Amino acid sequence: MSGTTLTDLLSPAARRMQPSGIRRYFDYAAGKKDIISLGVGEPDFVTPKHVRDACIQALERGRTTYTSNAGMPELREAIVNYLRDGFQLEYDPANEVIVTVGSSESIDLALRTIISEGDEILIPEPCFIAYSPIAELCGGVTVPIETTAEQQFKLTAEALKAKLTHRSKVLVLSYPSNPTGAIMTREDWVPIAKLVLEHGLIVISDEIYAELTFGAVHASIASLPGMMERTLVVSGFSKAFAMTGWRVGYACGPAELIAAMLKIHQYTIMCAPILSQIGAIESLVNGLEEKDRMVDSYNQRRLSFVDGLRGIGLPCHEPLGSFYAFPSIAHTGLTSDEFARRLLDEAGVVTVPGHVFGAGGEGFIRCCYATSPSQLESALERMDVFLRSL
């Protein structure tokens, strides 16, 4: 048609979607010199050598084929054993597990499988930035549930109940939390689970940071009575196993949901890369000690960094999970975006403004402390000088 542009031909959902706020700051920092990045949530550890060696050996043996769409049987078996031993979750490896290209694909598959036009998706915020855009691409209506620093950014039954309607269908959870570092205990989950069961919700529980808890063992909502049948547990190897670039994750849940997700996965992805799956097997079978050592290191950094933030005048609730701190910058009089941009331009420190994680994140910045202690110390020194200049 005359006068029609390619932009005019895009779907309304694609036109409405905003680029990643995290990547925007990452890209903005590119090319700048003498930068300390606390922005992207990526471990500074290299994938352990025995994992890399296992893949090198497999490559030399010519293991370059497709795998089963659902993932290698031995990997699914290893995932089931790991979740049973570590988190008291029981799954059938043949019918209740799918291996995906990172946990991100699992989230995408889950939302596309469940959501119909007009369904409401309840999402506690601040939260990981991908949930709402994917849900809206599926025709869903996202309903944010605000959590606050005063309540340690926990989801409460009162806040959830206030948002429930006859169109509520899915509750998306992300604990331990990106960006706040909040966790939920088993006691916290009890009233939430009661509402889920009463209202027939389906839960998508993103537990990619399950291993990264400090002072408390991770509790999955799926472990509560009646919740296995209503919960999809999503996780992967990027964070705790230092395998971000390998892009391998998984979802576990009721066989009916996994089977439906598998159909979409078959047509869109086929299977996760075989070498990534081999690396994941090696991590689960022989890599748990390295994982624990990395977690111990993050804990030491957490304690030092959060204390440092408070010492320079940035109030910060105690993050008990993930590898993020979420200090308040509200007292500076700057918006989160203004603060983060000026901190980068004037002090060379990359953070992420809290508003990109939802409206409740305004007045905060996200700082990833999964970088070296010396870099964290330098970042704090620069931030201190910047704050004094305001």
Short mmCIF file of the C-alpha atoms (twelve columns), coordinates in Angstrom:
data_MODEL
# 
_entry.id   MODEL 
# 
loop_
_atom_site.group_PDB 
_atom_site.id 
_atom_site.type_symbol 
_atom_site.label_atom_id 
_atom_site.label_alt_id 
_atom_site.label_comp_id 
_atom_site.label_asym_id 
_atom_site.label_seq_id 
_atom_site.Cartn_x 
_atom_site.Cartn_y 
_atom_site.Cartn_z 
_atom_site.pdbx_PDB_model_num 
ATOM 1   C CA . MET A 1   0.000   0.000   0.000  1 
ATOM 2   C CA . SER A 2   1.199   3.472   -0.864 1 
ATOM 3   C CA . GLY A 3   2.682   5.260   2.122  1 
ATOM 4   C CA . THR A 4   2.847   2.146   4.292  1 
ATOM 5   C CA . THR A 5   6.125   1.642   6.119  1 
ATOM 6   C CA . LEU A 6   7.542   -1.556  7.541  1 
ATOM 7   C CA . THR A 7   6.903   -0.174  11.009 1 
ATOM 8   C CA . ASP A 8   3.204   0.108   10.113 1 
ATOM 9   C CA . LEU A 9   3.191   -3.627  9.370  1 
ATOM 10  C CA . LEU A 10  4.548   -4.647  12.758 1 
ATOM 11  C CA . SER A 11  2.161   -6.206  15.241 1 
ATOM 12  C CA . PRO A 12  0.785   -3.780  17.837 1 
ATOM 13  C CA . ALA A 13  2.419   -5.823  20.616 1 
ATOM 14  C CA . ALA A 14  5.828   -5.598  18.949 1 
ATOM 15  C CA . ARG A 15  5.442   -1.847  18.475 1 
ATOM 16  C CA . ARG A 16  4.507   -1.345  22.118 1 
ATOM 17  C CA . MET A 17  7.374   -3.428  23.471 1 
ATOM 18  C CA . GLN A 18  10.260  -1.400  24.894 1 
ATOM 19  C CA . PRO A 19  13.918  -2.487  24.588 1 
ATOM 20  C CA . SER A 20  15.538  -3.990  27.669 1 
ATOM 21  C CA . GLY A 21  16.342  -1.318  30.240 1 
ATOM 22  C CA . ILE A 22  19.264  -3.408  31.467 1 
ATOM 23  C CA . ARG A 23  20.817  -3.755  28.036 1 
ATOM 24  C CA . ARG A 24  20.219  -0.058  27.344 1 
ATOM 25  C CA . TYR A 25  22.654  0.847   30.103 1 
ATOM 26  C CA . PHE A 26  25.043  -1.905  29.043 1 
ATOM 27  C CA . ASP A 27  25.066  -0.508  25.509 1 
ATOM 28  C CA . TYR A 28  25.318  3.082   26.762 1 
ATOM 29  C CA . ALA A 29  28.472  2.152   28.687 1 
ATOM 30  C CA . ALA A 30  30.046  0.463   25.665 1 
ATOM 31  C CA . GLY A 31  33.021  2.401   24.385 1 
ATOM 32  C CA . LYS A 32  33.438  4.412   27.570 1 
ATOM 33  C CA . LYS A 33  36.806  4.052   29.269 1 
ATOM 34  C CA . ASP A 34  37.604  3.106   32.851 1 
ATOM 35  C CA . ILE A 35  34.173  1.672   33.569 1 
ATOM 36  C CA . ILE A 36  33.213  -0.538  36.527 1 
ATOM 37  C CA . SER A 37  30.089  -2.515  35.697 1 
ATOM 38  C CA . LEU A 38  27.606  -3.512  38.372 1 
ATOM 39  C CA . GLY A 39  24.954  -3.749  35.693 1 
ATOM 40  C CA . VAL A 40  24.572  -7.099  33.952 1 
ATOM 41  C CA . GLY A 41  23.799  -10.045 36.237 1 
ATOM 42  C CA . GLU A 42  26.647  -12.331 35.235 1 
ATOM 43  C CA . PRO A 43  29.114  -14.226 37.447 1 
ATOM 44  C CA . ASP A 44  32.736  -13.192 37.120 1 
ATOM 45  C CA . PHE A 45  33.742  -16.853 37.498 1 
ATOM 46  C CA . VAL A 46  34.695  -18.882 34.443 1 
ATOM 47  C CA . THR A 47  32.853  -22.161 33.972 1 
ATOM 48  C CA . PRO A 48  34.902  -24.785 35.901 1 
ATOM 49  C CA . LYS A 49  37.599  -26.503 33.885 1 
ATOM 50  C CA . HIS A 50  36.251  -30.043 34.250 1 
ATOM 51  C CA . VAL A 51  32.974  -28.872 32.687 1 
ATOM 52  C CA . ARG A 52  34.806  -27.291 29.756 1 
ATOM 53  C CA . ASP A 53  36.986  -30.395 29.398 1 
ATOM 54  C CA . ALA A 54  33.941  -32.680 29.281 1 
ATOM 55  C CA . CYS A 55  32.593  -30.679 26.357 1 
ATOM 56  C CA . ILE A 56  35.937  -30.555 24.558 1 
ATOM 57  C CA . GLN A 57  36.199  -34.337 24.810 1 
ATOM 58  C CA . ALA A 58  32.624  -34.750 23.583 1 
ATOM 59  C CA . LEU A 59  33.321  -32.453 20.637 1 
ATOM 60  C CA . GLU A 60  36.440  -34.424 19.733 1 
ATOM 61  C CA . ARG A 61  34.338  -37.603 19.769 1 
ATOM 62  C CA . GLY A 62  31.983  -36.010 17.275 1 
ATOM 63  C CA . ARG A 63  29.017  -35.442 19.557 1 
ATOM 64  C CA . THR A 64  27.448  -32.734 17.433 1 
ATOM 65  C CA . THR A 65  23.949  -34.105 16.813 1 
ATOM 66  C CA . TYR A 66  20.429  -33.162 17.828 1 
ATOM 67  C CA . THR A 67  19.173  -34.609 21.092 1 
ATOM 68  C CA . SER A 68  15.687  -35.598 22.180 1 
ATOM 69  C CA . ASN A 69  13.412  -32.560 21.994 1 
ATOM 70  C CA . ALA A 70  12.863  -32.716 25.755 1 
ATOM 71  C CA . GLY A 71  16.593  -32.990 26.419 1 
ATOM 72  C CA . MET A 72  19.068  -35.799 26.951 1 
ATOM 73  C CA . PRO A 73  17.553  -38.470 29.229 1 
ATOM 74  C CA . GLU A 74  20.650  -38.497 31.439 1 
ATOM 75  C CA . LEU A 75  20.388  -34.724 31.935 1 
ATOM 76  C CA . ARG A 76  16.710  -34.924 32.840 1 
ATOM 77  C CA . GLU A 77  17.541  -37.700 35.305 1 
ATOM 78  C CA . ALA A 78  20.339  -35.590 36.823 1 
ATOM 79  C CA . ILE A 79  17.996  -32.579 37.161 1 
ATOM 80  C CA . VAL A 80  15.385  -34.703 38.929 1 
ATOM 81  C CA . ASN A 81  17.959  -36.100 41.355 1 
ATOM 82  C CA . TYR A 82  19.334  -32.626 42.038 1 
ATOM 83  C CA . LEU A 83  15.924  -31.100 42.777 1 
ATOM 84  C CA . ARG A 84  14.936  -34.048 44.962 1 
ATOM 85  C CA . ASP A 85  18.118  -33.962 47.044 1 
ATOM 86  C CA . GLY A 86  18.438  -30.183 47.272 1 
ATOM 87  C CA . PHE A 87  14.883  -28.835 47.316 1 
ATOM 88  C CA . GLN A 88  12.547  -31.770 48.149 1 
ATOM 89  C CA . LEU A 89  10.862  -31.658 44.741 1 
ATOM 90  C CA . GLU A 90  9.878   -34.934 43.052 1 
ATOM 91  C CA . TYR A 91  9.491   -35.199 39.275 1 
ATOM 92  C CA . ASP A 92  9.252   -37.902 36.629 1 
ATOM 93  C CA . PRO A 93  12.208  -37.332 34.279 1 
ATOM 94  C CA . ALA A 94  10.345  -38.843 31.334 1 
ATOM 95  C CA . ASN A 95  7.217   -36.688 31.460 1 
ATOM 96  C CA . GLU A 96  7.685   -33.755 33.828 1 
ATOM 97  C CA . VAL A 97  10.978  -32.178 32.711 1 
ATOM 98  C CA . ILE A 98  11.965  -30.228 29.608 1 
ATOM 99  C CA . VAL A 99  15.455  -28.895 28.876 1 
ATOM 100 C CA . THR A 100 15.434  -25.465 27.256 1 
ATOM 101 C CA . VAL A 101 17.733  -22.801 25.839 1 
ATOM 102 C CA . GLY A 102 18.281  -21.068 29.151 1 
ATOM 103 C CA . SER A 103 15.586  -20.481 31.744 1 
ATOM 104 C CA . SER A 104 14.401  -17.605 29.543 1 
ATOM 105 C CA . GLU A 105 13.019  -20.038 26.980 1 
ATOM 106 C CA . SER A 106 11.257  -21.945 29.747 1 
ATOM 107 C CA . ILE A 107 9.505   -18.746 30.849 1 
ATOM 108 C CA . ASP A 108 8.521   -17.957 27.265 1 
ATOM 109 C CA . LEU A 109 7.194   -21.482 26.676 1 
ATOM 110 C CA . ALA A 110 5.269   -21.491 29.936 1 
ATOM 111 C CA . LEU A 111 3.537   -18.187 29.280 1 
ATOM 112 C CA . ARG A 112 2.733   -19.037 25.659 1 
ATOM 113 C CA . THR A 113 1.353   -22.398 26.711 1 
ATOM 114 C CA . ILE A 114 -0.945  -21.074 29.421 1 
ATOM 115 C CA . ILE A 115 -2.107  -17.586 28.434 1 
ATOM 116 C CA . SER A 116 -5.190  -16.862 26.361 1 
ATOM 117 C CA . GLU A 117 -6.325  -13.451 25.173 1 
ATOM 118 C CA . GLY A 118 -7.411  -11.316 28.118 1 
ATOM 119 C CA . ASP A 119 -6.062  -13.551 30.871 1 
ATOM 120 C CA . GLU A 120 -4.564  -11.689 33.809 1 
ATOM 121 C CA . ILE A 121 -1.010  -12.461 34.868 1 
ATOM 122 C CA . LEU A 122 -0.138  -11.420 38.404 1 
ATOM 123 C CA . ILE A 123 3.493   -10.325 38.820 1 
ATOM 124 C CA . PRO A 124 5.071   -9.110  42.062 1 
ATOM 125 C CA . GLU A 125 7.282   -6.098  41.391 1 
ATOM 126 C CA . PRO A 126 10.090  -5.054  41.293 1 
ATOM 127 C CA . CYS A 127 10.887  -8.097  39.154 1 
ATOM 128 C CA . PHE A 128 12.922  -9.447  36.241 1 
ATOM 129 C CA . ILE A 129 12.091  -7.385  33.187 1 
ATOM 130 C CA . ALA A 130 11.058  -10.152 30.759 1 
ATOM 131 C CA . TYR A 131 7.803   -11.390 32.271 1 
ATOM 132 C CA . SER A 132 5.462   -8.559  31.279 1 
ATOM 133 C CA . PRO A 133 6.612   -8.183  27.639 1 
ATOM 134 C CA . ILE A 134 6.292   -11.919 26.981 1 
ATOM 135 C CA . ALA A 135 2.888   -12.095 28.643 1 
ATOM 136 C CA . GLU A 136 1.649   -9.144  26.601 1 
ATOM 137 C CA . LEU A 137 2.907   -10.722 23.366 1 
ATOM 138 C CA . CYS A 138 0.609   -13.636 24.216 1 
ATOM 139 C CA . GLY A 139 -2.381  -11.339 24.636 1 
ATOM 140 C CA . GLY A 140 -2.267  -11.401 28.406 1 
ATOM 141 C CA . VAL A 141 -2.938  -8.484  30.735 1 
ATOM 142 C CA . THR A 142 -0.198  -8.010  33.316 1 
ATOM 143 C CA . VAL A 143 -1.245  -7.032  36.831 1 
ATOM 144 C CA . PRO A 144 1.649   -5.745  38.976 1 
ATOM 145 C CA . ILE A 145 1.665   -6.397  42.709 1 
ATOM 146 C CA . GLU A 146 3.840   -3.910  44.536 1 
ATOM 147 C CA . THR A 147 6.274   -5.151  47.159 1 
ATOM 148 C CA . THR A 148 8.172   -2.798  49.443 1 
ATOM 149 C CA . ALA A 149 11.515  -2.509  51.172 1 
ATOM 150 C CA . GLU A 150 9.674   -2.147  54.490 1 
ATOM 151 C CA . GLN A 151 8.422   -5.731  54.009 1 
ATOM 152 C CA . GLN A 152 11.763  -6.964  52.630 1 
ATOM 153 C CA . PHE A 153 10.186  -7.021  49.132 1 
ATOM 154 C CA . LYS A 154 8.225   -10.164 50.033 1 
ATOM 155 C CA . LEU A 155 4.904   -10.986 48.402 1 
ATOM 156 C CA . THR A 156 2.113   -10.934 50.976 1 
ATOM 157 C CA . ALA A 157 -1.234  -12.698 50.832 1 
ATOM 158 C CA . GLU A 158 -2.981  -9.368  51.427 1 
ATOM 159 C CA . ALA A 159 -1.314  -7.760  48.409 1 
ATOM 160 C CA . LEU A 160 -2.070  -10.775 46.217 1 
ATOM 161 C CA . LYS A 161 -5.696  -11.014 47.312 1 
ATOM 162 C CA . ALA A 162 -6.268  -7.340  46.539 1 
ATOM 163 C CA . LYS A 163 -5.337  -7.934  42.879 1 
ATOM 164 C CA . LEU A 164 -7.344  -11.113 42.242 1 
ATOM 165 C CA . THR A 165 -10.260 -10.989 39.799 1 
ATOM 166 C CA . HIS A 166 -12.325 -13.529 37.868 1 
ATOM 167 C CA . ARG A 167 -9.782  -13.186 35.019 1 
ATOM 168 C CA . SER A 168 -6.720  -13.993 37.160 1 
ATOM 169 C CA . LYS A 169 -4.995  -17.060 35.734 1 
ATOM 170 C CA . VAL A 170 -1.227  -17.035 36.297 1 
ATOM 171 C CA . LEU A 171 0.975   -15.958 39.198 1 
ATOM 172 C CA . VAL A 172 4.602   -15.391 38.167 1 
ATOM 173 C CA . LEU A 173 7.061   -15.670 41.054 1 
ATOM 174 C CA . SER A 174 10.772  -14.881 41.170 1 
ATOM 175 C CA . TYR A 175 12.351  -15.701 44.510 1 
ATOM 176 C CA . PRO A 176 15.203  -15.303 45.305 1 
ATOM 177 C CA . SER A 177 14.521  -12.026 43.582 1 
ATOM 178 C CA . ASN A 178 16.165  -10.212 40.761 1 
ATOM 179 C CA . PRO A 179 16.559  -7.255  41.402 1 
ATOM 180 C CA . THR A 180 15.905  -6.955  45.142 1 
ATOM 181 C CA . GLY A 181 17.693  -9.988  46.603 1 
ATOM 182 C CA . ALA A 182 14.538  -10.852 48.574 1 
ATOM 183 C CA . ILE A 183 13.678  -14.418 49.523 1 
ATOM 184 C CA . MET A 184 10.501  -16.159 50.670 1 
ATOM 185 C CA . THR A 185 10.498  -18.756 53.453 1 
ATOM 186 C CA . ARG A 186 8.206   -21.773 53.642 1 
ATOM 187 C CA . GLU A 187 6.157   -19.906 56.252 1 
ATOM 188 C CA . ASP A 188 5.815   -16.954 53.850 1 
ATOM 189 C CA . TRP A 189 4.485   -19.260 51.149 1 
ATOM 190 C CA . VAL A 190 1.703   -20.891 53.206 1 
ATOM 191 C CA . PRO A 191 -0.931  -18.105 52.861 1 
ATOM 192 C CA . ILE A 192 0.094   -17.500 49.232 1 
ATOM 193 C CA . ALA A 193 -0.398  -21.188 48.391 1 
ATOM 194 C CA . LYS A 194 -3.816  -21.130 50.049 1 
ATOM 195 C CA . LEU A 195 -4.948  -18.307 47.748 1 
ATOM 196 C CA . VAL A 196 -3.492  -20.047 44.689 1 
ATOM 197 C CA . LEU A 197 -5.469  -23.191 45.436 1 
ATOM 198 C CA . GLU A 198 -8.665  -21.331 46.327 1 
ATOM 199 C CA . HIS A 199 -8.634  -19.356 43.072 1 
ATOM 200 C CA . GLY A 200 -7.290  -22.092 40.785 1 
ATOM 201 C CA . LEU A 201 -4.221  -20.155 39.671 1 
ATOM 202 C CA . ILE A 202 -1.257  -21.622 37.806 1 
ATOM 203 C CA . VAL A 203 2.124   -20.625 39.226 1 
ATOM 204 C CA . ILE A 204 5.269   -20.075 37.176 1 
ATOM 205 C CA . SER A 205 8.085   -20.042 39.719 1 
ATOM 206 C CA . ASP A 206 11.366  -18.687 38.349 1 
ATOM 207 C CA . GLU A 207 13.991  -20.202 40.681 1 
ATOM 208 C CA . ILE A 208 17.158  -19.454 38.726 1 
ATOM 209 C CA . TYR A 209 18.760  -18.076 41.920 1 
ATOM 210 C CA . ALA A 210 17.605  -20.945 44.185 1 
ATOM 211 C CA . GLU A 211 21.167  -21.935 45.051 1 
ATOM 212 C CA . LEU A 212 22.114  -18.362 45.934 1 
ATOM 213 C CA . THR A 213 20.570  -17.944 49.368 1 
ATOM 214 C CA . PHE A 214 22.440  -16.741 52.428 1 
ATOM 215 C CA . GLY A 215 21.430  -17.748 55.935 1 
ATOM 216 C CA . ALA A 216 18.301  -19.586 54.809 1 
ATOM 217 C CA . VAL A 217 17.724  -22.585 52.539 1 
ATOM 218 C CA . HIS A 218 15.613  -21.859 49.471 1 
ATOM 219 C CA . ALA A 219 11.986  -22.933 49.783 1 
ATOM 220 C CA . SER A 220 10.033  -23.574 46.586 1 
ATOM 221 C CA . ILE A 221 6.306   -22.920 46.641 1 
ATOM 222 C CA . ALA A 222 5.987   -26.181 44.685 1 
ATOM 223 C CA . SER A 223 7.047   -28.109 47.806 1 
ATOM 224 C CA . LEU A 224 3.897   -27.119 49.705 1 
ATOM 225 C CA . PRO A 225 0.913   -29.518 49.826 1 
ATOM 226 C CA . GLY A 226 -1.173  -29.367 46.658 1 
ATOM 227 C CA . MET A 227 1.214   -27.015 44.854 1 
ATOM 228 C CA . MET A 228 3.178   -29.495 42.694 1 
ATOM 229 C CA . GLU A 229 0.036   -29.943 40.599 1 
ATOM 230 C CA . ARG A 230 -0.283  -26.186 39.963 1 
ATOM 231 C CA . THR A 231 3.342   -25.044 39.641 1 
ATOM 232 C CA . LEU A 232 5.914   -24.901 36.881 1 
ATOM 233 C CA . VAL A 233 9.394   -24.594 38.359 1 
ATOM 234 C CA . VAL A 234 11.856  -22.843 36.041 1 
ATOM 235 C CA . SER A 235 15.607  -22.808 36.577 1 
ATOM 236 C CA . GLY A 236 18.947  -23.284 34.834 1 
ATOM 237 C CA . PHE A 237 22.708  -23.270 35.021 1 
ATOM 238 C CA . SER A 238 23.633  -19.668 34.186 1 
ATOM 239 C CA . LYS A 239 23.937  -18.152 37.641 1 
ATOM 240 C CA . ALA A 240 24.952  -20.699 40.280 1 
ATOM 241 C CA . PHE A 241 27.068  -22.775 37.876 1 
ATOM 242 C CA . ALA A 242 28.676  -19.836 36.009 1 
ATOM 243 C CA . MET A 243 27.334  -21.010 32.632 1 
ATOM 244 C CA . THR A 244 25.596  -17.906 31.262 1 
ATOM 245 C CA . GLY A 245 26.820  -18.265 27.690 1 
ATOM 246 C CA . TRP A 246 25.993  -21.969 27.494 1 
ATOM 247 C CA . ARG A 247 22.262  -21.154 27.420 1 
ATOM 248 C CA . VAL A 248 20.831  -24.228 29.105 1 
ATOM 249 C CA . GLY A 249 17.876  -24.278 31.491 1 
ATOM 250 C CA . TYR A 250 14.866  -26.391 32.348 1 
ATOM 251 C CA . ALA A 251 11.271  -26.436 33.465 1 
ATOM 252 C CA . CYS A 252 9.601   -29.034 35.668 1 
ATOM 253 C CA . GLY A 253 5.910   -29.426 36.354 1 
ATOM 254 C CA . PRO A 254 2.688   -31.299 35.654 1 
ATOM 255 C CA . ALA A 255 2.959   -33.638 32.670 1 
ATOM 256 C CA . GLU A 256 0.067   -31.942 30.845 1 
ATOM 257 C CA . LEU A 257 1.778   -28.556 30.919 1 
ATOM 258 C CA . ILE A 258 5.204   -29.938 30.028 1 
ATOM 259 C CA . ALA A 259 3.728   -31.833 27.051 1 
ATOM 260 C CA . ALA A 260 2.114   -28.665 25.735 1 
ATOM 261 C CA . MET A 261 5.328   -26.682 26.206 1 
ATOM 262 C CA . LEU A 262 7.234   -29.412 24.387 1 
ATOM 263 C CA . LYS A 263 5.062   -28.984 21.285 1 
ATOM 264 C CA . ILE A 264 5.964   -25.305 21.025 1 
ATOM 265 C CA . HIS A 265 9.616   -26.113 21.772 1 
ATOM 266 C CA . GLN A 266 9.656   -28.721 18.967 1 
ATOM 267 C CA . TYR A 267 8.494   -26.222 16.366 1 
ATOM 268 C CA . THR A 268 10.559  -23.238 17.488 1 
ATOM 269 C CA . ILE A 269 13.827  -24.494 18.976 1 
ATOM 270 C CA . MET A 270 14.050  -28.286 18.376 1 
ATOM 271 C CA . CYS A 271 16.406  -28.913 21.302 1 
ATOM 272 C CA . ALA A 272 18.988  -27.239 23.490 1 
ATOM 273 C CA . PRO A 273 22.565  -27.559 22.133 1 
ATOM 274 C CA . ILE A 274 24.052  -30.964 22.878 1 
ATOM 275 C CA . LEU A 275 27.362  -29.608 24.200 1 
ATOM 276 C CA . SER A 276 25.544  -27.321 26.625 1 
ATOM 277 C CA . GLN A 277 23.556  -30.286 27.865 1 
ATOM 278 C CA . ILE A 278 26.744  -32.307 28.327 1 
ATOM 279 C CA . GLY A 279 28.220  -29.424 30.317 1 
ATOM 280 C CA . ALA A 280 25.089  -29.286 32.473 1 
ATOM 281 C CA . ILE A 281 25.334  -33.006 33.233 1 
ATOM 282 C CA . GLU A 282 28.948  -32.600 34.283 1 
ATOM 283 C CA . SER A 283 28.024  -29.660 36.527 1 
ATOM 284 C CA . LEU A 284 25.324  -31.621 38.324 1 
ATOM 285 C CA . VAL A 285 27.303  -34.846 38.664 1 
ATOM 286 C CA . ASN A 286 30.767  -33.497 39.493 1 
ATOM 287 C CA . GLY A 287 30.450  -29.756 39.994 1 
ATOM 288 C CA . LEU A 288 28.494  -29.182 43.200 1 
ATOM 289 C CA . GLU A 289 31.584  -28.391 45.277 1 
ATOM 290 C CA . GLU A 290 32.645  -25.642 42.859 1 
ATOM 291 C CA . LYS A 291 29.104  -24.301 42.946 1 
ATOM 292 C CA . ASP A 292 29.189  -24.129 46.736 1 
ATOM 293 C CA . ARG A 293 32.549  -22.352 46.697 1 
ATOM 294 C CA . MET A 294 31.194  -19.725 44.318 1 
ATOM 295 C CA . VAL A 295 28.143  -19.221 46.546 1 
ATOM 296 C CA . ASP A 296 30.415  -18.743 49.566 1 
ATOM 297 C CA . SER A 297 32.372  -16.116 47.643 1 
ATOM 298 C CA . TYR A 298 29.188  -14.252 46.694 1 
ATOM 299 C CA . ASN A 299 28.163  -14.231 50.332 1 
ATOM 300 C CA . GLN A 300 31.423  -12.594 51.395 1 
ATOM 301 C CA . ARG A 301 31.030  -9.985  48.679 1 
ATOM 302 C CA . ARG A 302 27.413  -9.420  49.686 1 
ATOM 303 C CA . LEU A 303 28.280  -8.717  53.291 1 
ATOM 304 C CA . SER A 304 31.093  -6.320  52.416 1 
ATOM 305 C CA . PHE A 305 29.268  -4.533  49.603 1 
ATOM 306 C CA . VAL A 306 25.974  -3.969  51.434 1 
ATOM 307 C CA . ASP A 307 27.893  -2.681  54.462 1 
ATOM 308 C CA . GLY A 308 29.800  -0.385  52.113 1 
ATOM 309 C CA . LEU A 309 26.610  0.966   50.528 1 
ATOM 310 C CA . ARG A 310 25.218  1.816   53.926 1 
ATOM 311 C CA . GLY A 311 28.537  3.360   54.921 1 
ATOM 312 C CA . ILE A 312 28.425  5.857   52.047 1 
ATOM 313 C CA . GLY A 313 24.837  6.819   52.826 1 
ATOM 314 C CA . LEU A 314 22.759  4.550   50.596 1 
ATOM 315 C CA . PRO A 315 20.097  2.738   52.652 1 
ATOM 316 C CA . CYS A 316 19.841  -0.906  51.593 1 
ATOM 317 C CA . HIS A 317 17.592  -3.678  52.860 1 
ATOM 318 C CA . GLU A 318 19.362  -6.964  53.603 1 
ATOM 319 C CA . PRO A 319 19.459  -9.037  50.365 1 
ATOM 320 C CA . LEU A 320 19.311  -12.710 51.358 1 
ATOM 321 C CA . GLY A 321 19.343  -14.201 47.872 1 
ATOM 322 C CA . SER A 322 20.578  -13.815 44.282 1 
ATOM 323 C CA . PHE A 323 23.660  -11.590 43.799 1 
ATOM 324 C CA . TYR A 324 22.046  -8.162  43.748 1 
ATOM 325 C CA . ALA A 325 21.773  -5.259  46.160 1 
ATOM 326 C CA . PHE A 326 18.919  -2.784  45.708 1 
ATOM 327 C CA . PRO A 327 19.827  0.401   47.591 1 
ATOM 328 C CA . SER A 328 17.517  3.385   47.857 1 
ATOM 329 C CA . ILE A 329 18.604  6.622   46.213 1 
ATOM 330 C CA . ALA A 330 15.340  8.462   46.913 1 
ATOM 331 C CA . HIS A 331 16.940  10.844  49.410 1 
ATOM 332 C CA . THR A 332 19.182  12.298  46.661 1 
ATOM 333 C CA . GLY A 333 16.213  13.934  44.962 1 
ATOM 334 C CA . LEU A 334 17.154  12.298  41.645 1 
ATOM 335 C CA . THR A 335 15.045  9.788   39.775 1 
ATOM 336 C CA . SER A 336 16.509  6.326   39.376 1 
ATOM 337 C CA . ASP A 337 17.275  7.037   35.744 1 
ATOM 338 C CA . GLU A 338 18.934  10.376  36.503 1 
ATOM 339 C CA . PHE A 339 21.008  8.851   39.281 1 
ATOM 340 C CA . ALA A 340 22.166  5.867   37.217 1 
ATOM 341 C CA . ARG A 341 23.018  7.970   34.181 1 
ATOM 342 C CA . ARG A 342 24.939  10.566  36.180 1 
ATOM 343 C CA . LEU A 343 26.734  7.864   38.178 1 
ATOM 344 C CA . LEU A 344 27.908  6.357   34.905 1 
ATOM 345 C CA . ASP A 345 28.854  9.657   33.266 1 
ATOM 346 C CA . GLU A 346 30.507  11.254  36.283 1 
ATOM 347 C CA . ALA A 347 31.901  8.272   38.211 1 
ATOM 348 C CA . GLY A 348 32.211  5.519   35.622 1 
ATOM 349 C CA . VAL A 349 30.040  3.034   37.540 1 
ATOM 350 C CA . VAL A 350 27.300  1.124   35.704 1 
ATOM 351 C CA . THR A 351 24.145  0.280   37.659 1 
ATOM 352 C CA . VAL A 352 20.549  -0.288  36.548 1 
ATOM 353 C CA . PRO A 353 17.795  2.191   37.481 1 
ATOM 354 C CA . GLY A 354 15.130  0.530   39.571 1 
ATOM 355 C CA . HIS A 355 12.167  1.715   37.516 1 
ATOM 356 C CA . VAL A 356 13.005  -0.731  34.693 1 
ATOM 357 C CA . PHE A 357 11.927  -3.524  37.071 1 
ATOM 358 C CA . GLY A 358 8.487   -2.001  37.566 1 
ATOM 359 C CA . ALA A 359 7.012   1.163   39.023 1 
ATOM 360 C CA . GLY A 360 7.808   0.005   42.563 1 
ATOM 361 C CA . GLY A 361 11.508  0.088   41.701 1 
ATOM 362 C CA . GLU A 362 11.586  3.861   41.286 1 
ATOM 363 C CA . GLY A 363 13.859  5.383   43.896 1 
ATOM 364 C CA . PHE A 364 16.274  2.430   43.824 1 
ATOM 365 C CA . ILE A 365 19.182  1.181   41.722 1 
ATOM 366 C CA . ARG A 366 20.249  -2.412  41.148 1 
ATOM 367 C CA . CYS A 367 23.877  -3.283  41.801 1 
ATOM 368 C CA . CYS A 368 25.235  -6.705  40.869 1 
ATOM 369 C CA . TYR A 369 27.989  -7.771  43.279 1 
ATOM 370 C CA . ALA A 370 29.053  -10.808 41.205 1 
ATOM 371 C CA . THR A 371 32.288  -9.082  40.321 1 
ATOM 372 C CA . SER A 372 35.680  -9.073  41.988 1 
ATOM 373 C CA . PRO A 373 36.069  -7.686  45.531 1 
ATOM 374 C CA . SER A 374 38.618  -5.152  44.290 1 
ATOM 375 C CA . GLN A 375 36.173  -3.870  41.675 1 
ATOM 376 C CA . LEU A 376 33.425  -3.642  44.274 1 
ATOM 377 C CA . GLU A 377 35.700  -1.666  46.568 1 
ATOM 378 C CA . SER A 378 36.626  0.728   43.754 1 
ATOM 379 C CA . ALA A 379 32.961  1.106   42.796 1 
ATOM 380 C CA . LEU A 380 32.071  2.070   46.359 1 
ATOM 381 C CA . GLU A 381 34.862  4.652   46.453 1 
ATOM 382 C CA . ARG A 382 33.634  6.212   43.220 1 
ATOM 383 C CA . MET A 383 30.025  6.169   44.386 1 
ATOM 384 C CA . ASP A 384 31.051  7.874   47.623 1 
ATOM 385 C CA . VAL A 385 32.748  10.701  45.735 1 
ATOM 386 C CA . PHE A 386 29.733  11.040  43.445 1 
ATOM 387 C CA . LEU A 387 27.296  11.225  46.375 1 
ATOM 388 C CA . ARG A 388 29.399  13.892  48.074 1 
ATOM 389 C CA . SER A 389 29.281  15.962  44.898 1 
ATOM 390 C CA . LEU A 390 25.495  16.093  44.801 1 
# 
